[in-house]
Amino acid sequence: MIRRIDQRLADLGLSERAASFDATEKYDSIRNIRRGRSPRIETVLGLANTLKVSVEWLTSGEETPHTPPLPSNVVAIGRTPNMDAVTTVPEIDVRAGMGGGGEAGVDYWYDDNGNGYQRDAVKEQWQFPTEHIRVKLNTPPEKAVIIEVEGDSMSPTLLTGDHVMINTGDTRPSPPGIFAINDGLGLVVKRLEFIPHSDPLTCRVSSDNKHHNEYERSAEELQVIGRVVWFGRRV
């Protein structure tokens, strides 16, 4: 992996520190990979975006390092002629249960030394105008992921088969909103809000379908994946 990072740094004329900060807002991200540390999926997504390559090429060397023609499994949203202004958002192979939990798919990628690591399986790739994600959805492009949802607890807002974009950089339900969370059984999509003056700080977890009961969890108990900022639905 580090060999491909160095190749793209040279191609783009970027320094290691500048690319690290642009991708992760930390100066030592690439240096840590160079030292043999396994990067988080958020780091891999950020580096792929900064280096203008696919996640697949960055992690495994598959595909071309440059922006290729859209393959059949890429869903282009608002594609523009300027491909530099387009961000590829990965769809993670998981169905978020809106009531019951979904379990993330996992696959493996290998570094240049042959070491294997688990990472979230990328099911498909969606493309959005970068400024639409950054400005309209108020989401850093490298923090965006997409998942498919199922269940009826968030109906009529969200229905089975809808796809949602999650800002994994926004994990604090202030202001309240719809979030993807891990409830201990799997990934679910629920509405979260802080309960004022609660001690310890507590969140109300609720559904838009009033046939489903709301419940409360302390902020420390909740594992918030990120805020839902967009959804798509097949007509």
C-alpha positions as CSV (number, residue, x, y, z in Angstrom):
1,M,0.0,0.0,0.0
2,I,2.8,2.5,0.9
3,R,4.4,1.9,-2.5
4,R,1.2,3.0,-4.2
5,I,0.8,6.0,-1.8
6,D,4.4,7.1,-2.7
7,Q,3.6,6.7,-6.4
8,R,0.6,9.0,-6.2
9,L,2.4,11.5,-4.0
10,A,5.0,11.8,-6.7
11,D,2.4,11.9,-9.5
12,L,0.5,14.7,-7.8
13,G,3.5,16.6,-6.4
14,L,2.2,16.3,-2.8
15,S,4.2,16.0,0.3
16,E,3.5,13.2,2.8
17,R,2.5,15.7,5.5
18,A,0.2,17.7,3.3
19,A,-1.6,14.6,1.9
20,S,-2.0,13.2,5.4
21,F,-3.5,16.4,6.7
22,D,-5.8,16.8,3.7
23,A,-7.0,13.2,4.1
24,T,-7.4,12.9,7.8
25,E,-6.6,16.3,9.4
26,K,-3.6,14.6,11.0
27,Y,0.0,15.0,9.8
28,D,1.2,11.5,10.7
29,S,-1.4,9.3,9.0
30,I,0.9,8.1,6.1
31,R,3.9,7.9,8.4
32,N,1.9,5.6,10.7
33,I,1.1,3.3,7.7
34,R,4.8,3.4,6.7
35,R,5.6,2.1,10.2
36,G,3.3,-0.8,9.7
37,R,0.1,0.3,11.5
38,S,-3.2,-0.9,10.0
39,P,-5.2,2.2,8.9
40,R,-8.8,2.7,9.9
41,I,-11.4,2.6,7.1
42,E,-11.9,6.4,7.5
43,T,-8.2,6.9,6.8
44,V,-8.2,4.7,3.7
45,L,-11.3,6.5,2.4
46,G,-9.7,9.9,3.0
47,L,-6.4,8.9,1.4
48,A,-8.2,7.5,-1.6
49,N,-10.0,10.8,-2.0
50,T,-6.9,13.0,-1.6
51,L,-4.8,10.8,-3.9
52,K,-7.6,10.7,-6.5
53,V,-7.7,6.9,-6.7
54,S,-10.2,4.1,-5.9
55,V,-10.1,2.4,-2.6
56,E,-9.6,-0.9,-4.4
57,W,-6.5,0.3,-6.2
58,L,-5.1,1.9,-3.0
59,T,-5.5,-1.2,-0.9
60,S,-4.9,-4.0,-3.4
61,G,-3.4,-2.5,-6.5
62,E,-6.4,-3.6,-8.6
63,E,-7.9,-1.2,-11.2
64,T,-6.1,1.9,-12.6
65,P,-4.8,4.6,-10.2
66,H,-6.4,7.3,-12.3
67,T,-10.1,8.0,-12.5
68,P,-11.5,5.3,-14.8
69,P,-14.7,5.3,-16.8
70,L,-17.6,4.4,-14.6
71,P,-18.0,0.6,-14.2
72,S,-21.4,-1.1,-14.1
73,N,-21.6,-1.1,-10.3
74,V,-21.0,2.6,-9.9
75,V,-24.1,4.8,-9.5
76,A,-23.4,8.3,-10.7
77,I,-25.4,11.1,-9.0
78,G,-25.2,14.5,-10.7
79,R,-22.1,13.6,-12.7
80,T,-20.2,16.6,-14.1
81,P,-17.7,16.8,-16.9
82,N,-15.0,17.8,-14.4
83,M,-14.2,14.5,-12.8
84,D,-11.8,16.1,-10.3
85,A,-14.9,17.6,-8.7
86,V,-16.6,14.2,-8.2
87,T,-16.2,12.1,-5.1
88,T,-16.7,8.3,-5.0
89,V,-18.7,7.3,-1.9
90,P,-18.4,3.6,-1.0
91,E,-21.5,1.6,-0.2
92,I,-20.7,-0.7,2.7
93,D,-22.1,-4.2,2.5
94,V,-24.5,-4.0,5.3
95,R,-28.3,-3.6,5.8
96,A,-29.0,-1.3,8.7
97,G,-32.0,-2.7,10.5
98,M,-34.6,-0.1,11.4
99,G,-35.9,-2.2,14.2
100,G,-33.6,-5.3,13.9
101,G,-29.9,-5.1,13.5
102,G,-27.8,-5.6,10.4
103,E,-24.3,-7.0,10.4
104,A,-21.5,-5.4,8.3
105,G,-19.9,-7.5,5.6
106,V,-16.2,-8.0,6.0
107,D,-13.4,-8.8,3.5
108,Y,-9.7,-8.5,3.5
109,W,-7.0,-6.4,1.9
110,Y,-3.3,-7.0,1.9
111,D,-0.4,-4.6,2.3
112,D,2.9,-4.6,0.4
113,N,4.4,-7.0,2.9
114,G,1.6,-9.6,2.5
115,N,-0.1,-8.9,5.8
116,G,-3.8,-9.3,5.7
117,Y,-6.3,-7.0,7.4
118,Q,-10.1,-6.9,7.8
119,R,-12.0,-4.0,6.4
120,D,-15.6,-3.2,5.7
121,A,-16.6,-4.8,2.4
122,V,-17.4,-2.2,-0.3
123,K,-20.5,-3.4,-2.1
124,E,-20.8,-0.6,-4.7
125,Q,-19.5,2.9,-5.4
126,W,-21.6,6.0,-5.8
127,Q,-20.4,9.2,-7.3
128,F,-21.5,12.7,-6.2
129,P,-20.3,16.2,-7.0
130,T,-17.7,16.9,-4.3
131,E,-19.1,20.4,-3.5
132,H,-22.6,19.0,-3.1
133,I,-21.4,16.7,-0.4
134,R,-19.2,19.3,1.2
135,V,-21.6,22.3,1.0
136,K,-25.1,21.1,0.6
137,L,-24.8,18.0,2.9
138,N,-22.3,19.7,5.2
139,T,-20.2,16.5,5.1
140,P,-16.4,16.1,4.5
141,P,-16.3,13.9,1.4
142,E,-13.8,11.5,2.9
143,K,-16.2,10.9,5.9
144,A,-19.2,9.8,3.7
145,V,-20.4,6.2,3.4
146,I,-23.6,4.7,2.1
147,I,-25.6,1.8,3.5
148,E,-28.9,0.2,2.6
149,V,-31.6,0.1,5.2
150,E,-34.5,-2.3,6.0
151,G,-37.4,-2.5,8.4
152,D,-40.4,-0.4,9.2
153,S,-39.5,1.4,12.4
154,M,-38.5,4.6,10.6
155,S,-41.4,4.7,8.1
156,P,-42.6,6.7,6.5
157,T,-39.3,8.7,6.6
158,L,-37.2,5.7,5.5
159,L,-38.4,2.5,3.9
160,T,-36.8,-0.9,3.3
161,G,-34.4,-0.7,0.3
162,D,-33.6,3.0,0.8
163,H,-30.0,4.0,0.7
164,V,-28.7,6.6,3.1
165,M,-25.5,8.6,3.2
166,I,-23.8,8.8,6.6
167,N,-21.5,11.5,7.8
168,T,-19.1,9.4,10.0
169,G,-17.5,12.6,11.2
170,D,-20.7,13.7,13.0
171,T,-21.5,11.4,15.9
172,R,-23.0,13.8,18.4
173,P,-26.8,14.2,18.3
174,S,-26.8,17.9,18.8
175,P,-28.8,19.1,17.1
176,P,-31.1,16.0,17.1
177,G,-31.4,13.9,13.9
178,I,-31.3,10.5,12.3
179,F,-28.2,8.5,13.0
180,A,-26.8,5.1,12.3
181,I,-25.8,3.4,15.6
182,N,-24.6,0.0,16.8
183,D,-27.1,-1.1,19.5
184,G,-25.0,-4.1,20.5
185,L,-26.9,-6.4,18.2
186,G,-26.1,-4.8,14.9
187,L,-26.3,-1.6,12.9
188,V,-29.7,0.3,13.2
189,V,-31.0,3.6,12.0
190,K,-32.8,5.7,14.6
191,R,-33.7,9.2,15.7
192,L,-31.4,10.5,18.5
193,E,-31.6,13.5,20.8
194,F,-30.0,14.4,24.1
195,I,-32.2,14.6,27.1
196,P,-31.7,18.1,28.6
197,H,-30.1,18.3,32.1
198,S,-29.6,14.5,32.3
199,D,-26.8,13.2,34.5
200,P,-25.1,11.2,33.2
201,L,-25.8,12.6,29.8
202,T,-28.5,10.5,28.2
203,C,-29.9,10.1,24.7
204,R,-33.5,9.3,23.7
205,V,-33.6,6.7,20.9
206,S,-36.8,6.8,18.9
207,S,-38.5,5.7,15.7
208,D,-40.7,7.6,13.3
209,N,-43.1,4.7,13.3
210,K,-45.1,5.2,16.6
211,H,-45.8,1.4,16.8
212,H,-42.1,1.1,17.9
213,N,-41.2,2.1,21.5
214,E,-38.6,4.7,22.3
215,Y,-35.9,4.0,24.8
216,E,-33.0,5.8,26.5
217,R,-29.3,5.1,26.6
218,S,-26.4,6.9,28.3
219,A,-24.2,8.7,25.8
220,E,-21.3,6.4,26.9
221,E,-23.4,3.3,26.0
222,L,-24.2,4.5,22.5
223,Q,-21.9,3.6,19.6
224,V,-22.9,6.2,17.1
225,I,-21.6,5.5,13.5
226,G,-22.7,8.9,12.1
227,R,-25.5,11.2,11.1
228,V,-27.7,10.4,8.1
229,V,-27.5,13.4,5.7
230,W,-29.1,12.1,2.5
231,F,-31.3,9.2,1.3
232,G,-32.2,7.8,-2.1
233,R,-35.2,5.7,-3.0
234,R,-36.1,3.7,-6.1
235,V,-39.4,4.9,-7.6
